[in-house]
Amino acid sequence: MRWYIPYGNPTYFIWLALAIIPLMIGLLYGRRFRGYQTIISLFFLILTFGGPNWKTGISLISYLVYQMILVGLYSRYRQPKGSPNKGWIFVTAVVLAIVPLVIVKLTPLFTPGRQSIIGFMGISYITFKVVQTIMETRDGMIKEFHPVLFGQFLLFFPTISSGPIDRYRRFEADYAKVPEREAYLDMIQKGVRYVFQGFLYKFILAYYFGTILMPQLQQQALLAHGFSWNIVGYMYAYSMDLFFDFAGYSLFAVGISYLMGIKTPMNFNQPFKSKNIKDFWNRWHMTLSFWFRDYIFMRLVFFCMKHHIFKSRTTTANVCYVINMLIMGFWHGETWFYITYGLYHGFAMVINDTWLKFKKKHQKHIPHNKLTELFAIFLTFNVVCFSFLIFSGFLNTLFFAPKPY
């Protein structure tokens, strides 16, 4: 059996079209064929995790059973009226939820060149869904646990490999209803547009920047033996490739979700128009950024303020910015450039907040007009692109990798 990377080749899209047309017809006539949707979901999961990748399929099944039991047990503990809501039980549940991901991430660090046998494509994004479900169950926002619906949420095939990261309550609301005909026709229009926009981004623009332009600049930078303008060119080419490739994939995922009657949230909102670094993280990989904001940063801030760890709210926010982004860096990988990338953005957030407070205090003396806004966009763009140069690992190759003789 052939193995398919989601949205990786035209044949995958042919299978998609054939599979979702009956579902679309049902939605147009006011019916959601949930049984059929489950069948096609299993079909595409087999296309992705079957064939030569059958071992990752076994890992996915084992992981799903483990997380279903974990969330089910915690929900059973938390949801009855008068539940003691013990903090240590909540922390234990969260730790147990992330243990498989931690093992997968740390395995290459301790055994170079090897991947964990429990790993599979998309484990990070499914783990994020599990953790947010546990946290919202603890907060009383999720009142009931439905195993089948929770499984549908975790394994929603358009988004399983790389997001966007949906929220359980939002997904549940969409899955439980059928959109009105006019609303669904609008979703079809947007879904088709997103898919074609995804083709433009991923297969034309990302191909040009990543396959044609970037290797040339990389080779020229390596031949220059040190700092050169080719590094700057590579920085911009890599940034464009990263954006168009990932944004293209996200558009495919959102577009197909819309055609299935599920309004999966968007992942990108013109991030290179950002006027500061905080604005950037409100536009770039938004579902990941918002997940880190809601389930790590905000909870760190609450914990620090509750226990009076820092006297100043500003200090609390600044420390939590750095910790939050450092965790994001470690999540990408345990190399110096991923960790530096996280620290870079953490301190950039601190500097940004400091500047905004200073600007607000001295707004009479600091000009604000179209020209300053354009400069802010230009500055933010270059700050972000330099962070992507760090993230790419190319500086490691250029300056620290062993040189052939």
N, C-alpha and C positions, 0 to 999 in steps of 0.2 A: 504494500500500500504506500502511496506517495505521501510525503510529509509537506505541509504548507506552513510557511510563516504568515501570520495574519497580515493581509493587505500587501503581500510581498510580490505577487505576480498576477497577470490578467486572469489566469485560470481560477484563482481564488474568487475574483469578483464575479465570474460567470456562475460559480457555485452559489455565491451570495444571492445573485439576482433570481436564480431558479428557486432558491429556498424561501426567500421572503415574499415573493409575489402572492402566494396563497394567504399569507398572514396579512398583507396589505389589503387584499380584497375583503377579508373578514373585517378588518378595522373600518374600511369604507362603509360597510353595511352594519356597523354597530356591534360587531362581535370580536372578541379577542380569543383566538384559538390557543388557549394556554397549553393544552396537551401537545399540539403541533409545535408550538414554540419550544417546548421542552425537548421534543425530538430533534429539531434542527439545531438546538444548542448542543445536544450530545453529538450530533453529526460533525459540527465544526470543532468541537473539543477533540474528537477522534482524529480529524484532519490535522490538528495542531500537535496533539500529544500522542498520536498513534504511530504506526509504521516503525521506522528506525528509532523513534523517540519513545517507544513504549515504556521504557523504564521511568521516564519523567511522568508519563501518564499514571503509572502505579504510585509514584510519589505524590501526584496531585490528589488521587483518590484517598490515599492514607492521610494526607494533610487535611483534606476536607472532613473526613470522619473525625479526626482529632479535634478540629476547631468546632465542629458541630456539637460534639459532646461537651467541650469546654464551655461554649456560649450557652448551651442548653442547661448545663448544671448551674452556671452563674445566674441565668435568668430565673431558674426555679428557686434559687436562694433569695434573689433580690426582689422579685415582683410581688410576692404576697404582701398584703397589708401588714404593717407592723414589723417588716423585715429590719433586723438590727443594722444592716448596711455597714458592716465592719470594714474599716479601711484596709486592714491587712489582707482580708479576703479579696477585695477589689484589686489591690496591688499584685497579689499572687496570680489572679486571673489574667491581668495584663502581662505580667512577666511570662507566664506559661504560653500566652498567645504569641509573643514575639520570639520565644526560644527557637523555634524552627528557622526563622529568618536570621537570627543571630548566628546559628550554626552554619547556615549556608554562606553568610557573608564572611565569617571568620575562617572557614575551611581553607581557602586559597592562601591565607596569611600563614597558617601553620603547616600546610602541606602544599608548597608552591607547585603550580602546574596541574593541580587536581581540583575538581569541583565536588561539592557535597552530593552524596547519593540521594539526599532528600530534597534537592533543589529542583525547580522547574521554572519555566518562563512565566513571569507574572506573580511570583510568590510575594514580592514586596507589596504590590498593590492590593492583593487579597488580604494580606496581613493588616494593612492599614484599615481596610473595611471591617475586619474582625475587631480590632482595637477600638475603633470609634463606636461599634455596636455595643461593646462591653461598657465603655464610658457613658454612653447615652442611656444604657440600661441602669447603670448606677445612679445617674442623675434623675431617673424617673421619666425620661422623655420617651423611652420605648417601653410600652406597657405589656406587650405580649410577645412571646417567641414562637414563630411559625417555622418549623424546620425546613419545609419544602420551599417556602418563600425566601428564607435566608439562604438556602442553597442556590436558588435562582439568582439572588443578589450577588453572591460571591462569584458565581460562574457565568455571569452574563457575558456571552462570548464576544460581542463587539469590543469590549473594553478590557478583556481579561489579561492581555499581555503587557500593556503599558498605560492603562488608564484611558480616559479620565477617571478619577476616584469619585464615585458617587456616594451619596449618603443613604443609609438604609430607609429612613422615613420618607425621603423624597422618592426613592425608587418604589417603595411599597405603595405610595399614593398613585403613582403612574401605572403600576402593574395591576392595581385593583380596579381601575376604571378603563373605560374606552373613551377616547377623546371624541368630542362632537365632530360631525362630518366636516364642517368648515374649518375647524381647528386642525383636524388631521390633514386636510388638503394643504393647509399652510405648512404643516410639518413636512409633508412630502416635498413641497416646493423648496423648503430650506434644506431638507436632507439631501436632495439631488444636487443642489447648489454646493453644499459642503463637500459632497463626494467629488464633484468635478474640480472644485477648488483644491481639494486634497491631491488630485492627480497633478495639477499644475505645480503645487508646492513640492510634493515628494518625488515625482518622476521627471520633472523638467528642471525646476530651480535647484532643488537639492542635488540632483544629478550633476548639474553644471558646476555648482560650487564645490561639491564633495568629491566628484569623480574626475572632473576635467581640470578645474582651476587649482584646487587645494594641493594635489600631488606635485604640480609644477612648482608652486611656491615653497612647498616643503623641501623639495630637492634643492632648489636654489638657496634656501636658508641653510641647509646642511653643508652645501659646498662653500658657503661664505665663511664657515668656521668662526662663529661668534655672532655678535649683534649686527643686524643689517636690516634694511627696510623690508627685506623679504619676510622677516618675522612679523612685521606689522601687516603686510599683505596676507600672510597666513592667518593671522588673528582675525581679520575681517572675513576672510573666506570661510574659516571654520565656524565663526559665529553665524554666518548666513546659512551654512549647511546644517548646523545644529537646529536652528530655528525652523527652516523649511522642511527638514526631514521629520522632526517631531511634531510640528504643527500640522503637517500633511497627514501623518498617521492619526493624530487626534481628530482632525476633520473627518477622516474616514469613519472613525469610531462613533463620533457624534452623529454624522449623517445616517449611518446604518441604524443607529439607535432611534433616531427620529422616524425612519421608515417603519420601524417596529413599534411605534407609538410610545417610546420612552424618551423623555427629554433629558438625556444625559447632559450634564453641564459642560460648557465650553472650557477649554484649557488655555487658550491664548486670546488676548485682546489688544492687538497692536502694541506689543511690549516695547518696541524701539521708539515709541512716541512718549515714553515715560519721562517725567520732569524731575524725578529723583528716585533713589534706590527703593524706597518704600512703595512708590507708585509702580516701579518695575515689578516688584513681587506681587502686586495686586493685578498684574497683567500677564505675567510669565508663569507657565505651568500652574495655573491658578488653583486647580483642585489639590495639587500637592502642597502648594504654598499655604492655602487656607487650612489644609489638614494640619500642617505643622503649627500654624498660628492657633487653631482652636484646641488641639489636643496635646500640644507640648508647651508652646510659649505661654498661652493664657493660664494654663494650669501651674506652670512654674511660677508665674507672677503671683497667682493666688496663694500658692504654698508659701512663697517668700514673705508676702505681706501678712498672711495669717500668723506666721511664726516669728514675725519681726526680725527677719534675718538681716535686712538692711534698713537703716533709718530713713533713707530718701527713696521716694517713689522713682525718681529718675535713675538712681543707681540700680534699683531693682529691675527696671525695664532694660537698662543697658546690659546688665549681666545676663538677663534672660535672652536678650537678642543674640548675644555671642554664643551662649549654650545651645540655643535653638538651632542656629545656623551651623554650629560645629557638629551637632548630631546629624544634620542633613548632609554635611560633608562626609562623616563617617559612614552614613548610609550608602553613599555612592561608592565608597571603597576605602580600604585601609592604606592608601598610598599617600605620600606627602602632599601631592598636588590636589587630591580631593579634600584632604583635611585643611590645607591652606585655602582652598576655594571657600570652604565653609567659614573659616575664620575671617577671611577677606570680606565676605558679605555681612558677617556679624558685626564687625567693626565699622563697615560702611553704614549699616543701619544706625549705629551709635552716633557716628559723625553727622549723618543726615538729621537725626532728631535734635542734636545739639545746634546745628545750623538753623533749623526751622524755628527753634525756640529763640535763638539770638535774633533771627530775622523778624519774628513777631514782636519782640521787645523793642527793636530799633527800626520798625517799618517806615517811620517818617524819613529816615536817612538812607534807606536802601531802595533803589529804584525797582519797580516792577512793571514791565511792559512786554510787548511782543518780542523785542530783542532779547531781553533777559530770559524769557521763556524758551526761545530758540537756543540760547546758550546753555540753559539747563538741560534741554533735550540732548544737545550735542555732548555735553559733559557726561551725562548719565549713560548715553550710548557707549562712549569710549571706556568709561569705568566698567561697564558690564562686559564689553568685548574683551578687555584685558583679563577679567575674571574667567572668561571662557578660554582664553589662551592658557591660563594656569590649569583649568579643568581638563583641557585636551591632553595634557601630559607631554606635549611637544617640547616644552622647556626641559623636561627631564631627559628626553631623547637627545636634545641638542647639546646640553651642557653636562649631563651626568652619566649617560649611557656609555658603556665601553666602546671605544673607537676601534674599527677594524684596521689592521695594519697590512 
